[in-house]
Every structure is written in structure tokens, then in C-alpha cells.
Amino acid sequence: MAILRPASSLTAPLPLTIVKAQAAGFRSNLTDRLCRTMPSAFSGTDWTFVISEIFKSATALFLNGICILLAMQACYFLNRRAASGRGVLICAMIVACSFAILQMSYQVVFTAMFVRLLRSVEIAETISDRERLQGSFQHLSQVKGQWDNIIIILNNFGADCLFIYRCYTIWNSSRYKRQIIGLPLFLLLSTTIFGIVVSVSPSSENNAIGHGRAAGGQEHIVLLLLGMIFTNILLTGFTTGRIWWTRRYLRVIGEKNLTQRCNTVIAILLESSALYLVLTFTFLLTQCIGGAAAIESPAISALMGAGGQLMNLIPALIIVRVSLARTIDVDPNAGSLKPQ
């Protein structure tokens, strides 16, 4: 026989503590469901950025291996020669190779951090955790943009210092050598100081070379890239111009073999300079008219990953090419045109 309860007991209100607990549980479950089902507002953009960093890392890894091999070959060939200034060049190759390894490691480590952070954002269980991780991701991308600027500037400074040394040794017998070296040296120092000041300034998070997250302030980056381009053109012109003048004199006196060797040196220098200029012009055009979509595209990302490695690779490549071709007794960096 069923026991009938009073109607008042069926409609009696629940205790206040139970109501509060149920409401809190309902809000917690609702928040978790929303967090799991709500797509991240920056998910697509962030993954595009991370993929571009992965392309940079892959290119840097590949070219870093080539750079190490070329640097070892260059040091081997230089060590076998009784060439003037070979000690300076061997030290320069070791420093360039070490810097290339550090630059590659820096890129790979930051890429791994980006992937880990973004993955944590995707699997975050609460909205507050997701917002906190997204803030960390944005801050890390800004920090990397600043360090990218500084590393590119220092890398360019080291490469151009070696170029200036090469130009100085080629003009060593001229009474105008100080005037010839003074202008590119002044431009290099001015560009380096200007670039570092811009990079460490409070607004530098919006001034990153080839950085897809840059929102404005492109004038500083354009001036920096133009300074780098003009310095390289000036050094290439002075170096190849001096060799061309020597070639002209040798052709007059009938030294055909030495004339051909001068032609080879000029061709190698122009090829290496053209590679650097094409890379820098690509950065400049992308920064000015491409926007974030172009900067974070796979092709531009690969070029950016190759940029720093090529600055360290090109000097070693010149030495190895000249040594293997056996067209000159010492490499163009030593600045001597002595027959074998």
C-alpha cells in the first residue's frame, strides 16, 4: 500500500545552500561546455604564424648544415695557403659559423615554444586559462620580433665588416684607401646604431623586419633596409671596380691568364652581392606592400629563414669557389691578385 505524503511536503523549498551549490555547478558546467565548443578568436591567425615559423626553422636547419660544411672547407683551404691575412679570415669563418649555429638554435627553440603555447591554448579547459595563454603567446611573438631585428642587424654588421676588410686589402696599395673605406664604414656604423636603437625602443614591438605581427611604424624598417642595401652596393662597387681597373691594366700589358682570373673574381663577387640584394629587396617589398598575409606565406617564411644563414654562408662560399676553381693564389677576401 502506497504511503501518501502531504501536498505541502512536495512543494517545500530546498535549503538555500543546496540551491547555491546547484547554481554554481550549472554555471561551471556551462562555462566548460562553452570553452570546449567555442573556437578561439585568434586560432587561424596564430596557426598561420606558427606554420611560418616552422618554415623558417626548417630552412635555417637545412642551410646551417651547408654553412658548417662550407666553413670547414674554407678553413681547410685557407690553412693550406701561405696567403696574407689568412688568420683573420679563418677566425672570421669560425665566428660566422658559430653565429649561424646560435641563430638556427634560437629560431628552433622559439618555434617549439610557439607550438607548445598554441597547443595549450587549444586544449585549455577554462576561458581564463585560454586568455592567459593567448596573452603569453602574443607577448612571446613581440619579444621574438624585437630579437629578430637585433640578430639581423648584428649579422649584417659582421658580414659587412668582413666585406670592408676585403675591400680594404684590395685597395691597400692605393693612397685613397682610407677615403674609400671611410664612407661604407660610416654607413655601416650608422645603420647598425640606428637599427639597434629602433629595436630596443618601447614601440619596437610594431617594428619587426619581416614580422607578420607588425602593425605599424614601417618607416624605420624601410630606412634600415635601404641603408643595408646602399652599403652593400657601395662596397661591391668599390671592390669590383678596383679589380676591374687592375684587369684593364693587365689586359694592356698582355697578361691574358691574369685577366681571366680577374674576370672570375669579379663574377663571383657580383653573384654573391646580387644574392644578398635580391633577398633584402624581397624583405623590403614584402614589408612595404605585402602585409601580414604575404610575410607569413611559406615562400617568404623560407626566405626569411634563409636570410641570416646566407649572410654567414656567402663569405665561405666565395673562398671555397675560388679555391676549387684554382683561379687565384689567394681568395678575394685577402685582396691579392698574385698568379699561382
PEMOKA-V67954 format. One line per field, one symbol per residue. ss: DSSP state (a for helix, b for strand, c for the rest). burial: 1 if it has 9 or more other C-alpha atoms within 8 Angstrom, else 0. Layout:
ss=???
burial=???
This chain:
ss=ccccccaaaacccccaaaaaaaaaaaaaaaaaaaaaacccccaaaaaaaaaaaaaaaaaaaaaaaaaaaaaaaaaaaaaccccccaaaaaaaaaaaaaaaaaaaaaaaaaaaaaaaaaaaaaccccaaaaaaaaaaaaaaaaaaaaaaaaaaaaaaaaaaaaaaaaaaaaccccccaaaaaaaaaaaaaaaaaaaaaaaacaaaaacccccccccccaaaaaaaaaaaaaaaaaaaaaaaaaaaaaaaaaaacccaaaaaaaaaaaaaaaaaaaaaaaaaaaaaaaaaaaaaaaaccaaaaaaaaaaaaaaaaaaaaaaaaaaaaccccccaaacccccc
burial=0000000000000000001000000000001100100000001001111111111111111011011101101110111000100100110111011011101100110110011011011101111011001101100111111111111111111111011111111110000010011001101100110111011000011111111101000101110110111011111101111111011101100010011011111101110110011011101111110111011111011111111111111111111101100001111111111000
